[in-house]
Amino acid sequence: MTENDPKVTPISILKSALSAMIGVQSNANRERDSNSGKFWHFFFAGFVVLIGFILVVWLAVKLLLGSV
């Protein structure tokens, strides 16, 4: 990693995980993440995003079925 490489912040890790989840991750961001980030940070962020997605879908179903 050189001085000119972009820094990977917690916010950028979450944004990358969200982008990758819906399939719109740019090649530049993917390369930045693989060159300057740590695997476990992205693994954990992906896990958090996945759990959040499951909870949102579950809550939406509960709300929709509860009102029937």
Buried (B, 14 or more C-beta within 10 A) or exposed (E): EEEEEEEBEEEBBBBBBBBBBEEEBEEEBEEBBEEBBEEEBBEEBBEEBEEBEEEEEEEEEEEEEEEE
